[in-house]
Amino acid sequence: MDDHISVIGKADIDAFASKEGDDDDKMTKIEMLLPSILDRPWPASQPPWKIVILPLSSSKQQCKERTSCFVAFSFSHALGDGMIALAFHRTFMDGIFDPVDRDCSTVATPVSEFPAPFDTAKNFPISWGFLLGPLIAVILPKFIADMLGLRATTSAVNSDTWTGARMYYDPGSFHSCIRLVEIQGPEIKILLQATKNNGARLTGTLNQSIIRALSSAIPRSEATNFVSGTAVNMRRAVGISNDEMGFFVNAWYDLHERDDAWGSHWSEKTWAGARSLTEKLASCAVVLQDQPVGLLRYIPSITKWTKSKVGKERDDSYEVSNLGAFEATTSHDPSDGGQCKITEMIFTRSANVISSPITVSVASVKDSSMVIALGWQPGALGVPLESEYKFVDGLCTFLKEDLQSLR
């Protein structure tokens, strides 16, 4: 287990504290730690998962010493999608509340096989009409495919879409960059109620706020529209539990006109966009015919296909993945660990060469806060490297203020 579990030592914690920022701000420390976790390569000799623990501050509450820590469960997509992280933390909390007898030297664990592949012809039937467009775009010379309006993707990107810089890979400079935005519980309740009152769901609302943020940061001369790529949990469509390990994710791409009224309160048009995307995502989650993930099985070599994308334009402007609200387990007996609870949840993804310029990963804890993580590869945003953090910090500030303004 030493290969899979590590605790950040005091020297490294002190190094975090010595860097610019609030020494007592746990989010700042976590934000500084995350890239080193995300960019750690997976040895071929062991399963690709790891637990990293960052001890945080101690405090006294109700005359009792309370300590806190950040527990990161890091894993490869080869094992599963983001939902299995929530399953891990639920199981982890169950273990705290149901500890093994100290005298027991062995623990029996159930043996089970990996689930069958998800992106099969049975689960995702593909029609010839859906397959031929991307297929012909790959075969034809690019200038002919462009004239015919064919693209080797199901995305809706056009010449007026902001997609940052072209895909590229420089081994010497490649790493993950992360910024975190936290919105507190009382504000989340107001946000959710406003979203419900306007007939939308949170992911649709988040997308509209991102479009407004990008519209504020990118001039019209550089983009008149943005394309979103939103992760869709397909488990319900095939009757699989959210606790099942595996990769059960699809993607929905949508084109959005820029919102030049980003400085004003949300209009009915903005809410209509949130409602429309909410409906599309709900439909995508239950329809198995002609879905983008089903096209992957027609690629002869994923490695060659991935390498071939380097140097080309990106398929979207940004990606959103919302894991939803984690409902923390609580103990009925305060004496057996009932004081232990999960107060915040953070979900991030590593930089991806062939991904969108910026990824937005969202997770929350029921009746507590929501954390939005913005991630990117240096050089992917299409702005000078020295301006990237300022650019993303501006997006973070806008998102937080925009979402907090909704009533």
C-alpha positions in Angstrom: 0.0 0.0 0.0 3.0 2.3 0.3 2.9 2.6 -3.5 -0.6 4.0 -3.3 -0.9 6.1 -0.1 1.3 9.1 0.8 1.1 11.9 3.4 2.5 15.3 2.6 5.3 16.0 5.1 5.8 19.1 7.2 8.6 20.4 5.0 6.4 20.4 2.0 3.5 22.0 3.9 5.9 24.7 5.1 6.9 25.3 1.5 3.3 25.8 0.6 2.9 28.3 3.5 6.0 30.2 2.5 4.6 30.9 -1.0 2.6 34.0 -1.9 -0.9 33.9 -0.5 -2.7 33.5 2.8 -0.9 30.9 4.9 -4.1 29.9 6.6 -6.1 29.6 3.4 -6.6 25.8 3.0 -7.9 26.3 -0.6 -4.7 28.1 -1.5 -2.6 25.2 -0.2 -4.8 22.6 -1.9 -4.6 24.6 -5.2 -0.8 24.6 -5.0 -0.7 20.9 -4.2 -3.0 19.7 -7.0 -0.7 20.0 -10.0 1.9 17.8 -8.5 -0.8 15.1 -7.9 -2.3 15.5 -11.4 1.0 15.4 -13.2 2.5 12.4 -11.4 3.1 9.6 -14.0 1.6 6.2 -13.5 4.1 3.4 -13.3 3.3 0.5 -15.7 3.9 -2.0 -12.9 1.0 -1.0 -10.6 -2.7 -0.1 -10.8 -3.2 3.6 -11.7 -4.6 5.0 -8.4 -3.2 6.9 -5.5 -4.3 8.5 -2.2 -2.5 11.7 -1.1 -3.2 13.2 2.3 -2.5 16.9 3.1 -2.8 17.7 6.8 -4.4 21.0 7.4 -4.9 23.2 10.4 -6.2 22.2 13.9 -8.8 24.1 15.8 -10.9 23.9 19.0 -14.6 23.6 18.7 -16.9 23.1 21.7 -13.7 22.5 23.9 -12.6 19.7 21.6 -9.5 19.6 19.4 -10.6 19.3 15.7 -8.1 18.5 12.9 -8.8 18.6 9.2 -7.0 17.2 6.2 -7.4 17.1 2.4 -7.7 13.5 1.1 -7.1 13.3 -2.6 -8.1 10.2 -4.6 -6.2 10.3 -7.8 -6.8 7.8 -10.6 -6.5 7.2 -14.3 -9.5 7.3 -16.6 -8.5 3.7 -17.4 -10.2 2.7 -14.2 -13.3 4.8 -14.5 -15.0 8.2 -14.8 -15.3 11.0 -12.2 -18.3 9.3 -10.5 -16.1 6.6 -9.1 -14.3 9.2 -7.0 -17.6 9.9 -5.2 -18.0 6.2 -4.6 -14.5 6.0 -3.2 -15.2 8.8 -0.7 -18.5 7.2 0.3 -16.8 3.9 1.0 -14.0 5.7 2.8 -16.5 7.4 5.2 -18.3 4.1 5.7 -15.0 2.6 6.7 -14.4 5.3 9.3 -17.8 4.7 10.8 -17.5 0.9 10.7 -13.9 0.3 11.7 -12.3 -3.2 11.6 -11.6 -4.8 15.0 -8.0 -3.8 16.1 -7.3 -7.5 16.9 -8.1 -8.6 13.4 -4.9 -9.0 11.3 -6.6 -9.8 8.0 -9.5 -8.3 6.2 -11.5 -10.3 3.6 -12.3 -8.3 0.5 -14.7 -9.4 -2.2 -13.3 -10.4 -5.6 -15.1 -9.0 -8.6 -14.2 -8.6 -12.3 -14.1 -5.4 -14.2 -17.4 -4.5 -15.9 -17.7 -5.2 -19.6 -16.7 -2.4 -22.0 -19.4 0.3 -22.3 -18.9 1.7 -25.8 -20.1 -1.4 -27.6 -22.3 -1.6 -30.7 -25.1 -3.0 -28.4 -24.9 0.0 -26.0 -24.2 2.6 -28.7 -25.7 1.8 -32.1 -24.4 4.1 -34.8 -26.3 4.9 -38.0 -24.5 5.3 -41.3 -25.6 8.9 -41.5 -23.9 9.7 -38.2 -20.8 7.8 -39.1 -20.2 9.0 -42.6 -19.7 12.7 -41.9 -16.6 12.3 -39.6 -15.4 9.4 -41.7 -15.4 11.2 -45.0 -13.8 14.3 -43.3 -10.8 12.1 -42.3 -10.4 10.6 -45.8 -10.8 13.8 -47.9 -8.1 16.5 -48.2 -8.8 19.2 -45.6 -9.6 22.0 -48.0 -12.3 19.8 -49.7 -13.7 18.7 -46.3 -13.8 22.4 -45.3 -15.6 23.4 -48.5 -18.2 20.7 -47.9 -18.6 21.7 -44.2 -17.4 18.3 -43.0 -15.4 17.8 -39.8 -13.8 14.8 -38.2 -15.7 15.5 -35.0 -19.3 15.8 -33.8 -18.5 19.3 -32.4 -20.1 22.4 -33.8 -17.0 24.6 -34.1 -16.8 27.1 -36.9 -14.5 29.8 -38.0 -15.9 32.3 -35.6 -15.5 30.0 -32.5 -12.9 30.7 -29.8 -10.9 27.6 -29.3 -7.7 29.0 -27.9 -4.4 27.9 -29.4 -4.0 24.9 -31.6 -3.3 21.5 -29.9 0.4 21.1 -29.2 2.7 19.1 -27.0 6.1 20.2 -25.5 7.3 17.6 -23.1 9.6 20.2 -21.4 6.8 22.6 -20.5 3.8 20.4 -20.2 2.0 20.5 -16.8 -1.4 21.1 -15.3 -2.5 24.6 -14.1 -5.4 24.9 -11.6 -7.5 27.6 -10.1 -10.2 27.0 -7.6 -13.4 28.9 -6.9 -15.5 28.2 -3.8 -19.1 29.3 -3.3 -20.5 28.8 0.2 -23.5 26.8 1.2 -26.1 29.6 1.8 -25.2 31.1 -1.6 -25.6 27.7 -3.3 -29.1 27.4 -1.9 -30.1 30.7 -3.4 -28.4 29.8 -6.7 -30.2 26.5 -6.9 -33.6 28.1 -6.1 -33.0 30.7 -8.8 -32.1 28.0 -11.3 -35.2 26.0 -10.4 -37.5 29.0 -10.6 -36.2 29.6 -14.2 -36.8 26.0 -15.3 -33.1 25.0 -15.6 -30.7 22.7 -13.8 -27.3 23.7 -12.3 -25.1 22.5 -15.2 -27.1 24.5 -17.7 -26.8 27.6 -15.5 -23.1 27.0 -15.1 -22.6 26.9 -18.9 -24.4 30.2 -19.4 -22.2 31.8 -16.7 -19.1 30.5 -18.4 -20.2 32.0 -21.7 -20.8 35.3 -20.0 -17.3 35.1 -18.4 -15.6 34.3 -21.7 -17.6 37.0 -23.4 -16.2 39.5 -20.9 -12.6 38.3 -21.4 -12.5 37.7 -25.2 -13.3 40.6 -27.6 -15.9 40.1 -30.3 -13.2 40.5 -32.9 -11.7 37.2 -31.8 -14.9 35.2 -31.2 -18.6 35.6 -31.9 -19.5 32.2 -30.4 -18.3 29.5 -28.1 -18.7 25.7 -28.2 -19.2 23.8 -24.9 -18.4 20.2 -24.4 -20.4 18.8 -21.4 -19.8 15.4 -19.8 -23.0 13.3 -19.5 -23.4 10.4 -17.1 -24.9 7.6 -19.1 -25.4 5.1 -16.3 -29.1 5.6 -16.0 -29.6 4.8 -19.7 -28.2 1.3 -19.2 -29.4 0.7 -15.7 -26.0 0.9 -13.9 -25.5 2.3 -10.4 -23.4 5.4 -9.8 -21.3 3.2 -7.5 -20.3 0.9 -10.3 -16.6 1.2 -11.4 -16.2 2.0 -15.1 -16.2 4.7 -17.7 -19.9 5.5 -18.5 -19.5 9.1 -19.9 -20.7 10.6 -23.1 -20.2 14.2 -24.3 -22.7 16.8 -25.6 -21.5 19.6 -27.7 -23.4 22.8 -28.2 -22.8 26.1 -29.9 -23.6 29.3 -27.9 -23.6 32.9 -29.3 -21.4 35.2 -27.2 -23.3 37.3 -24.6 -22.3 41.0 -25.0 -24.7 41.9 -22.2 -22.4 40.2 -19.7 -22.2 43.3 -17.6 -26.0 43.3 -17.0 -28.2 41.0 -14.9 -29.3 37.8 -16.5 -31.9 38.3 -19.2 -34.8 36.0 -20.3 -32.6 35.1 -23.3 -29.8 34.0 -21.0 -32.1 31.8 -18.9 -33.6 30.4 -22.1 -30.2 29.3 -23.0 -29.8 27.5 -19.7 -33.2 25.8 -20.1 -32.4 24.7 -23.6 -29.1 23.1 -22.6 -30.7 21.5 -19.6 -33.3 19.8 -21.9 -30.6 18.7 -24.3 -28.4 17.2 -21.6 -31.4 15.4 -20.1 -32.3 13.9 -23.5 -28.6 12.9 -24.2 -28.5 11.0 -20.9 -31.2 8.6 -22.0 -30.6 8.2 -25.7 -28.1 5.6 -26.9 -28.4 5.9 -30.7 -25.8 8.0 -32.5 -23.7 9.3 -29.6 -20.2 10.7 -30.0 -18.6 8.1 -27.6 -19.9 5.3 -29.9 -17.6 6.5 -32.7 -14.4 5.7 -30.7 -14.7 2.0 -31.6 -14.3 2.8 -35.3 -10.8 4.3 -34.7 -8.2 1.7 -35.6 -5.5 3.1 -33.3 -6.3 5.5 -30.5 -2.6 6.3 -30.2 -2.2 7.3 -33.9 -5.5 9.2 -33.8 -4.4 11.2 -30.7 -1.0 12.0 -32.3 -2.7 13.1 -35.5 -4.7 15.8 -33.7 -1.6 17.7 -32.5 -1.3 20.9 -34.5 -5.0 21.0 -35.3 -7.7 23.3 -34.0 -9.5 22.2 -30.8 -12.9 20.7 -30.9 -14.5 23.1 -28.4 -14.0 26.3 -26.3 -14.4 24.7 -22.9 -15.5 21.5 -21.2 -17.8 21.2 -18.2 -18.0 18.1 -15.9 -20.3 18.4 -12.9 -20.3 15.5 -10.5 -23.3 16.9 -8.5 -23.7 17.1 -4.8 -21.9 14.5 -2.6 -24.1 13.4 0.3 -21.7 12.8 3.2 -22.3 9.8 5.4 -22.9 10.6 9.1 -22.7 8.4 12.2 -25.6 7.9 14.6 -23.1 7.5 17.4 -21.0 10.6 18.1 -18.5 8.5 20.1 -17.4 6.3 17.1 -16.3 8.9 14.7 -19.4 11.0 14.3 -17.4 14.1 14.5 -15.7 13.2 11.3 -17.3 14.7 8.2 -16.6 15.8 4.7 -17.2 19.6 4.4 -15.8 20.3 0.9 -15.4 18.3 -2.3 -12.9 19.2 -5.1 -12.9 17.6 -8.5 -10.1 18.4 -11.0 -8.6 17.0 -14.1 -5.1 17.0 -15.4 -4.0 18.9 -18.5 -4.9 17.2 -21.7 -3.1 17.9 -25.0 -6.2 17.3 -27.2 -8.7 18.7 -24.8 -10.4 22.1 -24.9 -8.4 25.3 -23.9 -9.9 25.2 -20.5 -11.8 22.6 -18.4 -14.3 23.4 -15.7 -14.8 20.7 -13.1 -17.5 21.0 -10.5 -18.3 19.2 -7.2 -20.2 20.1 -4.1 -21.3 18.7 -0.8 -25.0 18.7 0.1 -25.8 21.5 2.4 -22.3 22.8 2.1 -20.2 24.6 -0.5 -19.5 24.1 -4.2 -16.0 24.2 -5.7 -15.4 25.0 -9.3 -11.9 24.0 -10.6 -10.6 25.6 -13.8 -7.7 23.7 -15.4 -5.6 24.3 -18.5 -2.3 23.4 -20.2 0.2 26.3 -20.5 0.0 27.8 -23.9 -3.5 26.4 -24.7 -5.4 29.6 -24.0 -4.1 31.6 -26.9 -2.9 34.4 -24.6 0.7 35.2 -23.7 2.1 32.7 -21.1 2.8 35.5 -18.6 -0.9 36.6 -18.8 -2.5 33.2 -18.4 -3.1 33.3 -14.7 -4.5 36.9 -14.9 -6.8 35.7 -17.7 -8.1 32.7 -15.7 -8.3 34.7 -12.4 -10.5 37.1 -14.3 -12.8 34.2 -15.3 -12.9 32.9 -11.7 -13.8 36.3 -10.3 -16.5 36.8 -12.9 -18.0 33.3 -12.4 -18.2 33.7 -8.6 -19.7 37.2 -8.7 -22.1 36.2 -11.6 -23.4 33.1 -9.8 -23.7 34.9 -6.5 -25.8 37.6 -8.2 -28.6 35.2 -9.3 -31.8 35.5 -7.3 
